[in-house]
Amino acid sequence: MFKSLREDVDAVFERDPAARSRFEILLCYPGLHATLFHRVSHALWQRNWKLLARFLSQISRFFTGIEIHPGATIGKRFFIDHGMGIVVGETAEIGNDVTLYQGVTLGGVKFRPGKRHPTIEDGVVIGAGAAVLGPFTVGRNARIGSNAVVLKEVAPEVTVVGVPARVTGPRVVTGSEPCFPAYGADIGDTGDPVIRAIDRLCERVSELERKLETREREHDQRSDEPCRRLRAIGDND
Ligand SMILES: CC(C)(COP(=O)(O)OP(=O)(O)OC[C@H]1O[C@@H](n2cnc3c(N)ncnc32)[C@H](O)[C@@H]1OP(=O)(O)O)[C@@H](O)C(=O)NCCC(=O)NCCS
């Protein structure tokens, strides 16, 4: 319990440049308070104390403006920056080292029992006001731009923006950068996807040109062969 609390506090320290001390984090971060409330209400939910669990999550919502359903599963070192207006649905599953900014919704789109909310894998950063709607997976270390509306699966390591969300380009992490991109800011060569596609096309065209040249040379040699033979016969005569 204390280890988990320490990890949650340290997560804030690592990911918010504005945090000055652990004591300040304990006092002034509603995201941390909501996470702590959730860890207790989730434990109650799992022990079938469902009404008490929901009541506790509503108390947390009253104080923090963050609504996390006690049924949601949340991994280690979870960080909610600013908080206010966040909604996490009952069947949402959140991995380790995930960061949410204010106004994020992890919601459902269909009225049906069972899995309705997204699964967020380790290291994902979800920007302010983004909505991730449906029972699909957002892959490891993906970044979701602020105000994006994500309606389908997001591959690992990519950044998506817009409504509906689209990929802006895969990220190349060199390993020398900090492990957390504060605010989802660029930590490597994101690259323009159109330029990458053109680069790939150019490479393919060069490869085809090389193959064509080889074929032409072979063809020329083959078509030269009878002439060379005729010339050789003529010389002998
Ligand atoms: C999506 C995000 C992670 C991208 O960061 P990045 O990799 O550094 O990308 P860039 O800023 O280079 O932008 C890449 C492209 O996406 C566009 N873009 C970036 N963020 C966008 C957004 N939220 N919505 C729509 N388009 C966006 C840029 O205009 C740019 O488009 P272009 O190539 O046509 O010029 C970042 O912009 C973001 O939204 N982070 C969340 C921050 C946040 O919520 N902060 C709250 C703090 S309180």
The ligand as a MOL file (V3000), in Angstrom:
LIG
                    3D

  0  0  0     0  0            999 V3000
M  V30 BEGIN CTAB
M  V30 COUNTS 48 50 0 0 0
M  V30 BEGIN ATOM
M  V30 1 C -0.3520 15.2520 -30.0620 0
M  V30 2 C 0.9370 15.7050 -29.4240 0
M  V30 3 C 1.3880 14.6660 -28.4220 0
M  V30 4 C 1.9380 15.8300 -30.5880 0
M  V30 5 O 3.1650 16.3090 -30.1810 0
M  V30 6 P 4.4140 16.2610 -31.2370 0
M  V30 7 O 4.7720 14.8810 -31.5580 0
M  V30 8 O 5.4580 17.1440 -30.6830 0
M  V30 9 O 3.7990 16.7790 -32.5940 0
M  V30 10 P 3.8990 18.2040 -33.3100 0
M  V30 11 O 3.6090 19.3020 -32.3480 0
M  V30 12 O 5.1870 18.2240 -34.0660 0
M  V30 13 O 2.6770 18.1170 -34.3450 0
M  V30 14 C 2.6230 17.1470 -35.3850 0
M  V30 15 C 1.4080 17.4820 -36.2200 0
M  V30 16 O 0.2060 17.2070 -35.4760 0
M  V30 17 C -0.5750 18.4090 -35.3240 0
M  V30 18 N -1.1110 18.3970 -33.9560 0
M  V30 19 C -0.4110 18.3620 -32.7900 0
M  V30 20 N -1.2510 18.2970 -31.7580 0
M  V30 21 C -2.5020 18.2910 -32.2670 0
M  V30 22 C -3.7880 18.2250 -31.6880 0
M  V30 23 N -3.9600 18.1370 -30.3660 0
M  V30 24 N -4.8730 18.2300 -32.5080 0
M  V30 25 C -4.7150 18.3000 -33.8640 0
M  V30 26 N -3.4950 18.3560 -34.4800 0
M  V30 27 C -2.4170 18.3530 -33.6860 0
M  V30 28 C 0.3980 19.5600 -35.5610 0
M  V30 29 O -0.2620 20.6940 -36.0360 0
M  V30 30 C 1.3090 18.9490 -36.6000 0
M  V30 31 O 0.6450 18.9730 -37.8510 0
M  V30 32 P 1.4520 19.3370 -39.2050 0
M  V30 33 O 2.4860 18.2410 -39.3400 0
M  V30 34 O 0.3960 19.2900 -40.2530 0
M  V30 35 O 2.0520 20.6750 -38.9660 0
M  V30 36 C 0.7800 17.0470 -28.6910 0
M  V30 37 O 0.5400 18.0800 -29.6150 0
M  V30 38 C -0.3790 17.0590 -27.6930 0
M  V30 39 O -1.5270 17.3070 -28.0330 0
M  V30 40 N -0.0340 16.7640 -26.3780 0
M  V30 41 C -0.9510 16.8230 -25.2870 0
M  V30 42 C -0.5800 18.0150 -24.4240 0
M  V30 43 C -1.6160 18.3500 -23.3770 0
M  V30 44 O -2.7180 17.8490 -23.3320 0
M  V30 45 N -1.2110 19.2220 -22.4860 0
M  V30 46 C -2.0280 19.6360 -21.4320 0
M  V30 47 C -1.1420 20.2650 -20.4280 0
M  V30 48 S -2.0720 21.1030 -19.2280 0
M  V30 END ATOM
M  V30 BEGIN BOND
M  V30 1 1 1 2
M  V30 2 1 2 3
M  V30 3 1 2 4
M  V30 4 1 2 36
M  V30 5 1 4 5
M  V30 6 1 5 6
M  V30 7 2 6 7
M  V30 8 1 6 8
M  V30 9 1 6 9
M  V30 10 1 9 10
M  V30 11 2 10 11
M  V30 12 1 10 12
M  V30 13 1 10 13
M  V30 14 1 13 14
M  V30 15 1 14 15
M  V30 16 1 15 16
M  V30 17 1 15 30
M  V30 18 1 16 17
M  V30 19 1 17 18
M  V30 20 1 17 28
M  V30 21 1 18 19
M  V30 22 1 18 27
M  V30 23 2 19 20
M  V30 24 1 20 21
M  V30 25 1 21 22
M  V30 26 2 21 27
M  V30 27 1 22 23
M  V30 28 2 22 24
M  V30 29 1 24 25
M  V30 30 2 25 26
M  V30 31 1 26 27
M  V30 32 1 28 29
M  V30 33 1 28 30
M  V30 34 1 30 31
M  V30 35 1 31 32
M  V30 36 2 32 33
M  V30 37 1 32 34
M  V30 38 1 32 35
M  V30 39 1 36 37
M  V30 40 1 36 38
M  V30 41 2 38 39
M  V30 42 1 38 40
M  V30 43 1 40 41
M  V30 44 1 41 42
M  V30 45 1 42 43
M  V30 46 2 43 44
M  V30 47 1 43 45
M  V30 48 1 45 46
M  V30 49 1 46 47
M  V30 50 1 47 48
M  V30 END BOND
M  V30 END CTAB
M  END
